Amino acid sequence: MNSLRLEKSFGIWSREFTWAYTPGMSGLDRFVAFDKPAFIGRDAALRERDGGGPRQRLVTLVVDAEDADAAGFEPIWIGDRRVGFVTSGGYGHAVGKSIAMGYIDVATIDPSQTYEISILGKRRGGKLMAEAIHDPSGSRLRT
């Protein structure tokens, strides 16, 4: 199940979705009814939306892993600068690749950028995926 959800870039509660990440960070802001008169966190959600958006966003990366996959909380680097962290990871059996999901600084989101993920003390290359790795259109879910 973990492999399948990573291949579809589906986050889960307690990893990608927690009280520590805002709806804007996780991409769940599309489900927020900002015009609703009152709900817990409304003022903070409006400040984030109207203030230019979140500082970090949830992304999916394909990792050049050899003998171990990212599991969670590994740093994500661009050169010597830490730009984010992994929330969860594992091997995608349908696509034959190591996959990690995590939050990175919005200013560094660039599919042409080279990222590195520290796994067991060694940095591994990572490529940002602009869409889900497996069935990005969701057509298989609809058949």
N, C-alpha and C positions, 0 to 999 in steps of 0.2 A: 504494500500500500504506500509506503514512504517513497519508494522508487517511482511509482506512477504519479504521485502528486508533485514530486520534484520535476518530472518531465513536463508536466502541464503548468508549472509555476504556480501551483496552488499552495497558499500558506495555510498554516494550522494555528489554532488557539494554543497559547503557551510558548510558541516559538516566533512566528511572524506577527501574530496578533495578541497583544497584551495591553494592559493599562499603560505601559511605558511608551507605546507608539501611538501616534495620533492617526485618525482616519486619513488625513492627507499623506502621511508618511507611508502608510500601508496600501494606499490606493482604494480604500473603502469609503472615501469621502463622496463617491458617486451615490452612495446609499444614504447619505445624511440629508434630512429635510431641513435645510438651513432656514426655511421660512416658518418652521414650527415655532410657536411663541416661547416655549420653555422646555428645556431638557438639560440634564446634567452635562456639563462640558460645552454647552452652546457658545458661551462667550469666548472660550479658548479656541474652539473650532472656527468661529468667525474671525478672530484675530489672526489665526494662521492663514485662512483663506484670503483675507483682505490685505494681509501684510506681505504678500508675495509667495506664499506657500511654505512648505516645510523645508528644513535644512537638509534632511536626508530622505531617501526614498528606498522602497523595497525593490530589489533587482534579483535576477537569476544569472548565474555565471556557469559556464562550462570550465572545468578545472583540469589542467594537465597533471592529474594525479597518477602515481605509479602503483604504490602498494598500500595506500590509505586514502580515505576520503575525508573531507571536512565533516565535522559533526555538529559544531555550534560554538560560537564565541571566538573563533579564530579571527585574527586581524586581517583586513584587506588593505593592501598597499598599492601606491603608485610611487615607485622609487623608494625614497626614505620617508615618505609621508603616509601615515595611516589615514585612510579615507573612509573606513567603515569596518564592519565586522559581520561575520557569518552568523546567521540564526539557525540554519539547519543545512544538512548536506547528506549526500549518499551517492550510490551508484545507480544510474538509470539503465536498467537492463534492456528496455526496448530500444534505446538509442545508443547503448554501448559507451556511455560517457559518464564521467564523474561530474556531479552537479552540486552547486551550492546556492543557497538563497541568503540574502543578507541586506543590510541597510548601508548605503554609501552616500557620501555628501553629494547633493544635487549638482553642485558646480563641477563635479568630476565625472558625471554620467556622460559617457561617450563610447558608442560601440566600437570605435576604432582604437580606443585607448587600451594599453596593456596593463592589466591588473595582476597582482600577486596575492596569493592566499597562503598564510603560514600554516602548514600541516605537519605536525610532529617535528617542529623546529626547522623545517626546510620550506623555503618559499617555492610555491608552484604557480605557474602561469595561469591566468584566468581570462576568459573572453566573455564580455557582457552580451547577453542575449536580448535582442529587441522584442522578441515574442517568445511564446512557449516553444520548447524544443520539439515536443511531440504534438502533432495535430494542432498547430497554432490557430487554425480557423474554427476548431471545435466541431468539424463536420462529422467525425466518428462518433461523437456523443449524441448526435442528432439522428443517427441511422439505426 
